[in-house]
Amino acid sequence: MIKDRKEAAEKLAPKLDRFKSLDPIVLGIPRGGTEVAYIIAKHLGAPMYLAISKRISLKGEKESTIGAIAEDDSLILTDVAKTQIPKQEINRYLSEARKEIRRRISLYRKDEDLPPLKNRTVIIVDDGIASGNTVMATIELCKNRDAANIILACPIIGETIFKKIRKKVDEIIVLKTPFFFRSIEQAYKEFEVLNDKHVLEILNKYESEKEGESSEND
């Protein structure tokens, strides 16, 4: 087990050193991926942004994930969602997810768009991947914006999902790929469930440090 997200990021970051020369952009997947992305971006000296996607789960069944949607409407649906859930019901879930995505863009990015990704090396970062839906929606977003290279960096990914996602990106950098992996919590000794306040604290710290570096360079 990994102690916490900080330890995970510190172990993962050096494995990404060879991408420094490619002037990468780090895209964290909130909420859990925020701290990991922050530490990795700081290590690489790369800009960090949060790419907003939303998991879609059946009502009353939090663990019954049926897909995910990214902020550019890139959509991932499971076979169950495509074949067994009425389209009208799916559309209702999507409408709710889009509202939450808009809320998070407003809160986390002050309504600003992501920077241009065309011909850039993008490092997508999360704190763990179980179902893989949100990260796959984010991968599609990067492809739609013509990223040159898409790298996925994550402390832990289930073996089955690893094989599935591996075909969709240029490379995956990971610490562990357990065969039996149902939830991200099982990977960490200390797993804090993050909320908006936590995310904003990390973002404010990142912005403050960036402003400090800019002042020093001036």
N, C-alpha and C positions, 0 to 999 in steps of 0.2 A: 504493500500500500504506500501511497504518496502522502506525506504529512499534510500539505495544504496546497492551494493554488500557487502561492509564492514559490514554494520549493519546486513544484512542477515546472513553472516558467523558467526558473533559474537553471534547471537541468536541461530544459528543451532549447533555450536560447543559443547556447554555443553550437548546437547542431545546425544552426542556420547561418553561421558565420560566412559560409561560401557565397551567400546571396547578397552580402553587403555591397559588392562591386556592381550589382545590377540595379542599384537605387530602388529598392523595393518599397511598396506601400503595404502597411500592416492593417488588415481589416479584422477587428474583433467582433465576435458574435455575442451580444449581450443577452442575459446579464452575466452569466458565468464566465464567458470568455474575456470580459473586460480587463480584469487584473492580469491575466496571462498575456493578453495582447499588449498591455501597457509595459510590462517588464521586458517583453521581447522587443518591442519597438525601441525602448530606451537602450537596450543592449546593442541593437543594430544601428542606432542613430537614424531610424526611419520614421516617417510620419505615421501616425495612427488615427484611424477613423473607426466608428462603429457602423457596421452594415446591419440594417434592421430586417429581421425576418421573424415570422411568427409560426410557432407550431400549431397545428390544428388537431384538436382532440374531441372525441365524442362527449357530449354533455353528460356530466355525472360520472364520467369514466376518464379521469385525468390521464391515466397511463395508456388509454386506447388512442394512440396517435394515428391519424389517418392521412397525414401529410404536412406540408408547410408552404408558406408563401413568402416571397421576398418583397422588398420595397418597390421593386420595378415590376411587380406582378408575376415574376417567375414562380411557377407553381409545380409542386411535387405532390402527387397523390398515390396512395398505396393501391394495390389491386382491389382490396376490399372496398375502398372508397369509390373506385371507378365502377365496380360491378354490383355492389350491394346497397349503396346508399343513394337515395333519390337525388337527382341533380338540384332540385329546389332546396333540399336540406344542405347540400354542399355549398350552394350559393349563400345561404344564410350564415354558415360558418365563415365563409370567405369575407362577407361583408363585415362581420365582427372583427376578424383578423386585420382587415385593412384599416379599420378605425384605430385599433391598438398600435399598428405600425405608424400611422400618422401622428399619434400621440407621442410615441417614443422619438420619432424624428424631430418633433417640435421640442421635446424636453432635452434629448441628448445632443442634438446637433443644431438647435435653434433654427429649425426649418431649412437648414442649408443642405444642398445636394452633396452627394459624394464627389470627390475630385475625379477628373477624367482618368479612366483606367486603360484607355487604348494604348497598346504597345508597352504597357508597364508590367513589371513582375509584381504580382499580388500574393501576399502571404495571408491566408485566411486562418484565424486562430480561434479555438474554442477550448473549454476546460475539460471536455470529454465528449465522446460521441457514442450514443447507444443506438437510437433508431436511425440517425443520419439524415433525417428529413430537412431540418433547418440548414444544415451545412450544404446539402445538395441544392437547395433553393438558392443559397448564396453563391455557390459555384456557377449556377446558371446565370445569375446576375452578372458575374464577372465575365462569362463567355459572351453574354449579350452586349457587354461594353468593350469587347475586343481586347481583353487583357492578353498580353503576349505569353506570360507564364503564370500558371495558377499553382501555388504551393499550399498544401494544407499542413498546418502545424498544430498538433494536439497531443497532450500527455498520454491519453489512453483512448483506444478505439477497439470495439469488439471485432474479433477476427473476421466474422462474416461480413460486417459492414465495411471493414478495411478493404476486402477484396472487391466489394461493389464500388466503393468510391475511388479506388485506385485507378479504375478505367476512365474516370472523369476528370482527373487532374494530372499535372505534369509530374508531381512528386508528393509523397506524404512523409512528413517527419513526425515520428511518434516514439514514445518511451515504452509503451506496453500495448500488446494486442491479445488480451485474454480471450479464450474461446467462449466461456460462459460470462457474459457481460450484459446485465439487464438495465442497470441504472448507474449514473455517474457517481452517486454517493458512495458506492461500494469501492471506488478507487482511492478514496481519501480517508485518512484518519480523522482529519478535521474538515468538515464540509459545511460551510456557512451558506445558507440560502440567501442570495443577494436580492436587494430591492432597489428601487430607483435611487434612493439616498446613497447607497453604496456606489452605484455606477457614477453618480454625479460627483462624489468625493474623488474618485479616481480620475475622472475627466478634468476636474478643477486642478488637481495636482499636476496632471500632464500639461495643461495649458500654462500653469504657473511656471513650471520648469522650462517650458518652451520659450516663454517670454523672458525668463532669466538668461537663457542661453543667447537669445537675440540681443539683449542689452549688453552682454559681455562682448559679443562680436562687434557691436557698434563702437 
